[in-house]
Amino acid sequence: FEMLGNFSFGDYFKAEAIEWGWDLVTRVWGLPPEHLFASVFEQDDEAFELWRTISGLPAERVVRCGEKDNFWAMGDTGPCGPCSEIFVDRHPERPAVSWDEGTDSGRYLEIWNLVFMQFERAPGGATTPLPKPSIDTGAGLERVAAVLAGVDSNYDTDLFRPILDAAAALAGVRYGAAGEGDVSLRVVADHLRAIAFLLADGVIPSNEGRGYVLRRLLRRAVRHGMRLGFEEPFLCRLLPVVDEAMAGAYPELAATRSASETTVRAEEEKFLGTLAIGSKMVQEAIETAKRDGSRTLDGAAVFRLYDTYGLPVQVLREIVEEERFALDEAGFEAALAEQRARSRAAGSEARKWQSELELSLAKELQGRPSTSFEGYENLSIEGVRILAVRSLETAPDERDETFESAELSGSLATGQHGVVVVDRTVFYSESGGQVGDRGEMRWPGGSARVIDTQRSRSGHVLHNVEVVAGRLDRPFPSVQLLVDPAHRLPTQRNHTATHLLHAALREVLGEGVRQAGSLVDPEHLRFDFTHSRPMTDEERERVEARVNEWVLRAVDTRITADRDFKEAVAAGAMALFGEKYGDRVRTVEVPGVSLELCGGCHVRNTGEIGPFVLRAERGVASGVRRIEARTGEGALDFLKGRDAALRAVEAELGGEGGDAAGDVHALKRQIRERDQELAKLRLQLVSGGAAERTGESEVEGIRVLVREVPAAPGNELRNVAEVLRGKLGSGVVVIGARAEEKVSLVAAVSEDVRKRVPAGKLLREVAALVGGSGGGRDDFAQAGGKQPEKLAEALERVPELVRAMIASA
């Protein structure tokens, strides 16, 4: 929902807030005063009298309430104060009811909450007046709209009704018929609106953070759509309705509609496919449990479906309940808790190292200003003052595994690794996708290699160093800092190139493209962006050509170091979603091409970038693509390597100047044709001809054919089993093959036998004899093993296993 509100920090207080609130509700919105109530905190006599004076409400319609309902606090301690709420009687035509009955039933509906923050609560509960009391109010837009429209529900307003009606029409149902169908329609409408805004703000579906929230909303909406009868993507078809209802106030919805529709469709198709696969796997697990005589689905097995296929737990429960099975909830929760514990442990050492290091520096750096960065224009600086030093027994790239043995001492000797904090620096600290600088630190009688640079939460730059000569000890000398230009300059080229690449992608693929991440280092650049499908070869060529065109224009970049954030955005500067910006920002502009908020290092002129080569483009997540590219010398090295490889191929194909691509295509066609001929010959060889019945027996009237065959790819073994089953007509086929210390097994069972001798169950028992596992359907199954020396013995036991299964059927 959307929250309306007004705030004050010392400018006005209770009288003005009540007066203006009453004026808006009665004069502007036109609600009759005789239909309104006000509530106040039971001890707030001031608010009670103000309501009586300003509104003219009779005393019985200014209701005193307790602390639970009318006293707001941030927590056990901190700012707090009484609040006052405006209520409307939704059915004034009916006889009056008591306050408790009216609020509990929803007849007396709260539409505005005025919070008067006037106290500070200390530990223990004592309160003292704030030096500047504040106002914080909130009113739900949808609830106000429902009251003004005279409807009983937020969903009946023109904010939701168009979406509900469109969803109902698409599903072939009627909204308002009550029951589960209405509930599902409301879930779809509510979630779809949230999905549209999240996508417009640049959030992309993922498995973490805000992206995971978006994915869960999408999947829950799809699940409720399935209850309405949808079997194909439908949310993407409803997004335009959200735009039409909201785009007047939020033009970004229309601007990103195309990209949003594509992303939603891709997510729907993926989830529907997941549901189909996962549901099938659940059914197989249920069948296995039935054969084992159980009516409970193992929790650990269910968790694997949840973890592997992303099936929501509620969906799993519904499938299980439809089969009148129980779900092992305790086992599921135990497996889930174990996985979460593993995830937390995975990053704990790195977080511990960083936290402990910063804590150890906090006291020494307390009160000192953050490190000043002077590296935009200079690569070296002298007379730098050291603020703190920490020696670590381990190298920075080893710290995750061996932190507990690290000693955070305050000096550095030759050969030691450590962290140095200074008052000013020319070393760029890793941020915004750009890696930290490397270089050298010098002082009289010593020097250190700067390996990496990070910025602490306090704003101090941490220089990770290795002392090459001398010692750093108190009293610390002043030092000289020198950034390695061979590291910084190509990084700058790649960083400016990412801005050009971003602009080119939006030009070629559309304005819906948004940056979703980046990495800029001396070797290459990596750029993640929102797009629902792979780029075509033509699109890649156009993007690469456009960037090189802008490079060749040799345009001077314009960098504004201190600019008002709102003014910059109004001028067209792109702000990255998820990044936090202050009131003052730095902008990097390539005139006529790109304007972005950016704190990174850039070239002075686009001509410094040199050649730009787009090396690869691939998907990294649903709705997210990744481009890897090189510039300058890195691009030249890549082109030289590709040219050398092409010349080598041409030489193998008969000399330079030929049609290498055509020749390779012809070779691939020949290889494919020969592979197909070889597969046919192998099939004829291992199937043994129509009359041959090697390894055939009869068990309780069922024909059983067992055969060891030469090693072959899995698809060929499947074909062999199917051919043999066809020749057998009715019965059981089991074949096995040895290859590189492994065993492959395939079982095929005819339709009339599969209930008595399920292929999946039979093959699991055979696989266990060769140290393996596997399974499958009743009519067809595959398995593997790790003990090829036991294959012959395992195959010999197949008739015995078949007999046992028939006896227990």
N, C-alpha and C positions, 0 to 999 in steps of 0.2 A: 504494500500500500504506500501511498505518498503522504508524508507528514508535512503539514503546514505549521508555521510557528513564528514567534518573534522573541527577540532576546535583548537583554540590557545588562550591562555590567557597570552599575552605578549611575546611569543617566536618569532612570525613572524607576518607580517601584509600584506598590500595590494600587494606589489610587488611579494612576494612569493606566495600568494594565487592565484593571476592572472596567474603567470607563471606556477604553478603546475596544475591549472585547465585547462589552454590551452594545456599543454603537454598531460594530460590524454585524453582530448577530441579529439585531433588531432592525436597525435603519437600512443597512446595506443588503443583508440577506433577506430581510423582511419576515423573520419569524415572529409571530405574535407574542408579546411579553407574557400574556396570561397562560401560554403553553410552556413556559420556561421555569426552571428551578436553578438554584445555585447551592453548592455544598461548600462548607468551610471546615477547617480543623477545629475541633471542639474548644480549644483554648485560644483560638485566634479571634478575639473580640473585635480587633481593628478591622479585619476583613468582613466580619458579620455586619458591622455598622456601615462600612463602605458600600456593601451590596444594597443594604436597605436605603441608603441615601441616594446612590447613583441610579439604581435601577427602579426603585419604588416597589420592589417585590415585597409582599407581605411576609411577616416573620415566619409563618408556617412553610413558606417556599424557599427560605434560606436555611438549609439543614446542616446542623453540626454533626460531624462524623469523627470517628476515632483515628488514632495514629495509623492503623493498618491501611485505611483508605485515603486519608488526607494529610499525610506527612511524608515528604519525599527525602530520600537520602541516597548518596552514592554507595554507601557501604556502612560498615560498623563505625568508621571514622570519616571525617572530611566534611565538605559543605553539605548543608541540609536545610530544610525549612518546611513550613506548612504549604499546602496547596489548596486551590479552590477550583471546582469544576462546574461547568455549565451543562445542564441536562435539559432535554426536550421531551415533553409528553407526546408520544407517537400516536396516542388514541385519546385525545381530549374529549371526544364525544361520549366516551364511556364513563361510568361512575368512578370517582376518585378512589385510589387505593393507598395503602400505607407505603411509606418510603421504601422499606425493605422489600415488600412484595413488588413494587414497581420496578426497582432496579434489578432484582433477581430475575424477573420475567422478561426484562428487556424493554418493557413499555417505557420506562424512564431511561432514556439513552444519553450517555455522556458524549458530548461533541467537542468539548474543549477543556483542557487542563491547564490552569495557570499555577506555575510553581514559584513560590516566593523564597528564594534561597537567602536566608538572613542569619544563619548560625553556622558555627564550626563545631563539629562534634569530636571530642577528644576520646582517647581510650578510657573506658570506664563509663562512658555515656554522658558526661557533663558537656553542656553546650555554652558557647560564648558568641556574642554578636559578631558578624563579619564587619570589617571596616567599610566595605562597599557592598550592600545587599544587591542581589541580582534577580533578574526575571528570566524564566525559561518556560515557554508555553508550547503546547502541541495540540493540533487538531487533525484528525484523519480526513483527507480529501474525499475518499470514497464514502465515508460515513456521512459527512456533511452533504455530499451530493445526493445520497439516498434520502436524507431528511428533506432537502429542498425539492426533490422530485416527488416526494410523497409516496415512496415505495418502501417495502418492508426489509429489503436486503440490498447490500452493496452490489450484489450480482445483477440486480434489476436496474441499475443505473446505466446511462449511455456509455460509461467507461468499460463495462463488461458485456452488456446485452448483445451488442453486435457480434462479439466473438462467440458467445454462447449460441446465438442463433445460427451463425455460420457453421460451427462445429456440429450442431444438431442436424442441420440440413445435409451436411456432408456424410453424416452417419446414418441418415434416414430415420431419425428418431425425433421426438418432440420434447423440447425443454419445458419443464413445468409439470410433467407427468408424475413427478415425485419418485421416490425410490432410489435405487443404486445408480440408475442412469443419470439422474440429475446431479448426484454427487460426482460422478466421473466427468460430466461436462464442466462442472465448476472447477475441478482440479485441472482439467485441460486448459480452460480459459485463464485461470490464475497463473499457472506455471508458464503458459505460452507468453503471457505479457512479460513476466520476469525474464524469460529466455531472450526475448527480443531486445530488452534493454541491456542485458549482460553482453550480448553479442555486439550491439551498437557501441558499447563502451570498450570493446576490444578484448573481452574475455573469450577464451577458446576452450572447448571441452578437453579435459585432461584428467589425470588420476591424482592430482594434488591441488591443494589450495582452492582458490575461487573457481578454477577450471573444473574441479571435482564437484563443486556445488552445482555448477551449470550442467554437468553430465548427469548428476542425480536427478535434477529437475526434468531434464529431457526424458530420462528413462522412466521416471514415475508417470509423466504425462503419456508416454507411449503405452505403458501398462494399462492405464485407465482408458486409453483409446481402444485397446484390444477388448476391454470389457464392453465397449460400445459397438464392437464388431469390426473395427479397422484391422486389416491384415497387411496393408501396404502403408508406406510413409504418408502421413496426413498433416502433421504439424507444419511442415514446410508449405503446404497449400493454404494454411490459415494465417501465416505471418502477414500477408498483405492486409488482412482485416485489422490486425493490431496497428499497423502503420496508419491506416485510414482513421482509426479512432484516436490515435495519439500524436501523429506526426505534426499536427498544427503547432503543438507546444514543443515537440522534440523532433526537429528536422533531421537529426542524425539517424533516426529510424529509416527514413526514406533513402538517405544517402548510402546506407549499408544494407539495404534490403536484399539485393542480389546475392551478396556474399553470405548474408545470414541464411537465406533460403538454401543455398548450396551446402552450407555447413550443417544445418539442421537435417536436410535430406540424407547427407552422408552418415550422420550419427544415427538416424532412425534405421537406415538400411543395415548398418553395422549391428545395432542392438537387436533388430528383428532376426538377423542371421544368427546372432549369439543365442537368442532365445530358442531358435529352432534346433541348433546343435545341442545346447545345454539341456533342453527338454528331452531330446532323444537320449542323452547320456543319463538323465535322471530315470527315464523309463527303463533303460538297461540295468541301472543299479537296482531298481525296484524288482525287475524280473529275477535278478540274481538273488536278492533277498527272499523272494517268494520260493525259489528253488531250495534255498537253505532253510526254509521253514520259519523265516522271521517276518514280523510285521512292522519292524522299526528300521528306518534308514540310518546307517552309520553316520554319526556327526562328522567324523574326519573325512569321509568320502564326500559328504555334502559340501564341506568347506573347500575341498579341491575343486568342485564345480564352481563354487562362488569365486574362488581365487583365480582359477584358470580362465573361466569364461565370463566372469563379471556378472553372473546371474544374481539379481537381488535376492536377499534371503526370503522376502515376502513371496516372490515368485516361486522359489523352491518349496516354501510351505504350502502354497496353493496347489502345486502339482502333486505333492505328497498327499495332501488331504483329499484330493479328488480320487486318489487310489485307495483311500481309507487306510493309509499308512500313518505311522507316527514318525516324527523327526527327532533324532537324538540331539536335543538342544544343548545338553551339557557338553557332549563331545564336540559339537560345532563351536561353542563358545570357547572351549579349551584350546582348540586348534587356532581360532582367531586370536586369542590372547597370546599364544606362543609366537605367531607371526608378528604381531605388534611389538613384542619384546625383542625379537630379532631385528626389526626395523629400527627401534630406538637404539639398540646397542651398536648398530652399524656406524652411526655417525657420532657416537658419544665421545670417543677419544679426541676427535678433531675439535668438537665443541668445548671439551674440557680444557684442551690446550689453550684455545683462544681465550676462554673465560678466565682461566687461572692467570694467564700472562697479563691480561688487561687489569685484573684485580691487583696483581702485584705492582703494576705501574700507577694505579689510580691515586694512591696516597702521595707518591712523589710528584705527580703531575697536577695535583689538586690546585685549582686557582690559576693555573698557567693557561694562557690562550692556546687555541689549537694551532697546529703547524701551518705556517704561511707557505703557500705554493707560489714559487716564482719561476716555474719552468716552462711557461708558455713561450716566452721570448728568449730564455737562456738555457743552455745545457750545462753550465758550470757556475759555481758560486763559491765565494771565499768568506772566511770569518763567521762560519756557522757555529752556533753554540749548542753543545750537547745538553739535553735535559735529563736523559735517563739512559741507562744501559742494562740489559739483561743477558746473561750468558746462559746458553742451553748446551747440554752435553750432546744433544743430537742435532743433526742437520735439519733444516726446515722441512725438507721433503720426506723426512723419516719420522716426524713428530707424532703422526697419528698413532703409530704402533708402539712407540717407546716413550710416550710422554711421562709415565710414572717415574722413569729414571732421570728425567731432566731436572737440573738444578737452576733455579732462577736467581743467580748471583748477580752482583752489580759491577762486574769488570770483565774484560775480555783479553785473553792472551793469544799469542800466535797459534793458528790452527783451530781456534775455537769458533763455533757458530754462535750467533746471538742476535739481539734486536737492539737497535739504536734509535732513540727519539731525539729530534732536533727542533730548534725553534722555527727554522725556515728551510725549505728544500726546493730543489729543482727536479726531484724524482716524482713522477706521476704515480699515484697510488691506484691500484687496480679498482676500477669502477666503470659503470656504464658500458660494460663489455670490453673495454680496453685493458690489456694486461698492464701490470706494474712495470716501471722502468728497471733497468739494470745499469751497473756502472761501477764507480770507484769512490771510496772515501779516503782522503789523505790527511795526515797530520804530521807534525815534526817527529821524525823517527819511526813512522809507521804508516800502514795503509790496510784497507780492507776491501774485499770484493762485495759489492751490493748485489745480492742474488734476486731479490724481489722486494716489492714495496706494497704495503697494505695500509688502510686507514682504520684506526680504532673507532669505537662508538663515541669516544670523547672528541674525535676530530684530530687527534694526533697521528702523524704518519709514522708507521713502524717500518724501519729499514732492516730487512733480514740480511745479515752480513756474515762473511767469513774473514777473520783477520789473517792477512797474508804476511805481514811483518810488524814487529813492535807489539805494543800493548795499549789498551784503553783502560785507564784507571783514574780514580779521583786524585787530584783535581783534573777534570776533563779538559783537554786542550781544545782550542777552536779548530774546526776542520774545514777542508775543502771538499765539495761534492762535485762529481763529474759524471754526467749521464753518458752512457755509451751511444754515440750517434748511430752506430750500425744496428742498434736495437730500436731506438726511438724513431728515426726517420722513416724506415719502411712501415712501422706501425702507424705513423701519421698518414702515410699514403693510403694504407688500407682503411683507416678510419674515415677519411674524407670520401673514399670510394664507396663505403657502405651508405653514405648519405645520397650519393649519386645513384647507387643501385636501388635504394628505396624509392627514389623519385621515378626511376625508369620502370620499376615494377608497377607502380600506381598508374603510370601512363599506359603501359601495355596491357596490364591485367584488370585495371579498374581501380576506382577510388576505395573499394572495399578492402584493399590490401592494407594490412597494418603490421608493423614490426612486432615480432613475438619473442625477440631475443637476438643477441649477437655476440661474437667473439672476434676481437681484433688483436692480432699479434704480428710480429715481424714477418712471419712466414706466409700467412694467408689471412683471409677474412671469412667468417661464417655468419650468415644472415638468415634468421628464421622469420617467416612471415605467414600471415593467415591467407590460405587459399585452399580450395576444396579438392583440387585435382592436380595431377602432374602437369607441368608446363609442356607444351608442344615444342618440337625442334624449332619451328618458326618463331615462337615466342621467346625462346632462349636466345636465338640469334638477334632478334630485335632488341632485347634488353642489353645484351653485350654490345651491340653496335651503338645504341643510344649512349651508354656510359662512355665509350671510347670517343664518341662525337663530342661530348661535353669536355672530356679531357683535352682533346685537340684544340678546343676553342681557347684554352689557356686563360680561363676567367679567374680574376682575383677573388679570393674568398673574403667575406666581411664578417668579422667576429666582434660582437658587442658584449663586453665583459659584464656589464651591470644594467639590467633592463627590467622594467616592471613586468611581472608574470602575466597579468591580465592583458596588458598592452601588447606583449609579444604574441600571445595566443590570438588576440583580435587581429593582429597583422598577418596571421596565417602560420605562425610557428607550430610545428607538430610536437605535441607532448606525448610521451610514451605512457600507455596505460600501465598502472602499477608502480610507476616511479613517483617519488615524493619530491615536490618542488617547493621552494620558499617563495616569499613575495618578490624577491629579486633573483633573476636568472641570467644565464649566459646563452646567447644564441649564436649559431654558426649558419651563415648564409652563403649559398652559391647563387649569385643573382640570376633570376630567371629560371632557376632549376629547383632549388631546395632551401627551406628555412626550418631549422630544427632547434629545440632546446637541447644543449649539449655542453658538458663540461670537459670533454676530451681534447686531445691534441690533434691539430689538423695542419695541412699544407697551406702555404700562403696563396698558391695559384694551382688550379686544377692540372696545369701542364706538368707539375712535379710528380703527378701520380704515375705517369708512364702508361704502358699498355695494360689493359684490363682483360683478363681471361676468366670466363665463367667455366669452372672445371666440372661441377656436378650440381645436380638438383634432385632432391629426393624428399620423401615424406618422413617426418619424425614423430608425428602424432596426428590424431584425427583433426583435419582442417588446418594443419600446420606443415609447411614445406620448408626445406633448408637448401640454401645455395652456398656453395663453397667456391671461392674465387681467389685469384692472385693478381698482384699489380707489380709494376716496375721490374726489378731484376728477377723476382720470383716468377712473374709471368713469362719473361724471356726464357728462364730456365725450363719452365714447363713446356713452352713451345718448341724449344730445342730438343727436349726429350721426346716429344710427340713426333717431331720431324724425323729424328733418328730411328724411332720405332717404325715409322712408315717406310723409310728407306730400307730397313732390314726386311720388312714384309715384302716389299717390291723385289728385293734381291732374291728372296726365297721363291717368289712367283715368276721369276724370269727376267729381272732387270727393271731399271727405273723407267718411268714414262708410260708404263702400262696402266690398265684399269684395275688397280689393286682391289677396290671395293667389289667390282664385278667378279674378279677371279676368286676372291674369298667367298662370295655368295655361291658361286658354282661349286666350290669345294665343299661347303657346308651341305649343299643339296645332295652331292654324291655320298657324303658320309651318312646323311640321314637315310638315303635309299638303301645303302649297304647295311645299316643298323636294322632296318626293317626286314631285309632279306635274312640277316643273321638270326633275328628273333623268330622268324618263321621256321628256319631250319632247326633251331633249338627246340621249338615247340614240337615239331615232328619227331625229333630225336627222343625227347623225354616222355612224350605221350605214348610212344612205343607202338603205334599202329592200332587199328581198330580191333584186330583179333587177339592181340597180346593181353594176357591177364596176369602178368607177373605180380606176386604179392597179394593175390585176391583170395579171400576166404568168405565163409558164410557163418554168421553168428545169430542164432535164434531167428533164422529166416531172413536176416538182413545181410546183404552183400557188403563186404568191407574190402576196399582196395587200399593197400599201403605201399608206398614206393619211395625209395631214396633216389633223387634226381641230381644231375650236375648243377653246380652253382649258377645262378642266373639272377637278374634284377627282380625286385619284388613284384612288379607288374607282370613279368613273364611267368613267375611261379603261380600267380593268381590265375592267369590264363590256362596254365597246365592243369590246375586243379579243376577249373570249370570244364575243360575239354574232357578230362577223365570222368567227371561226374556225368557229363552228357552221354559218354559211351557206356557208362555203367547203367544208366537209366534210373535205377532206384537203389539207394544205399549210401555208404559213407566212404569218402575219399580223404586220405591223409598223406601228404607228401612232405619230405624233408630234404634240405640241402645244406652242405657244409661250405663255408667260405671264410678264410682268414680268421681262424679260431672262433668262429661264430656259427650258430645254427639258425636257419630259417625254416619255419613250419607253416603249412597252410592246410586247412580242413574245409571241405565242401560237402554238405549233406543235402540230399534230395528233399523236396517239399513234404513227401509222405512219411519221412523218417525223422525230420528235425525236432518234433516234439518229444520223441522217445530218446533221441541221441542229439542233444543240442551241440552244434559245432563249437561254440565258444567255450562251453563247460568241458567238452572233451579235450580241446586243445590246451586249456589251462593245465590239465593233469599231465598231458604229454610233455608240455614245456617244462614243468617242474622236474621231470626226469633228466633234463639236459641243463639244469641250472638256470632256467629262464622263466618268463611269464608272458602273458598275452591273453587274448580272448576276442570276442566279437559277437556277431549275431548267431541266431540258432542255425541259420543255413550256411553261414560262411564266417571264417575266423582266421586270424593270423597271429603268430607268436614268434618269439626268438629265444635263443639260449646261448650259454657261454661255454658249454662242454661238448664239443663236436665228437669227442671220442665215445660218448654215450648215446649217439644218435641211433645206431643200429639196434641197440638194446631197447631204446625207447619206442622205436617203430614196431619192434616185435611184440611189445606189450599192448598195442592198440586194440587188437581183438579182445583181449582180456578186459581192458577198460570199457569197451563197448558193451560187453556182456554184463559187467557190473552196473552200468548205467541203465540198461534195459531192465535188470532185476529190480532196481530201486525206483523205476518210473511208476 
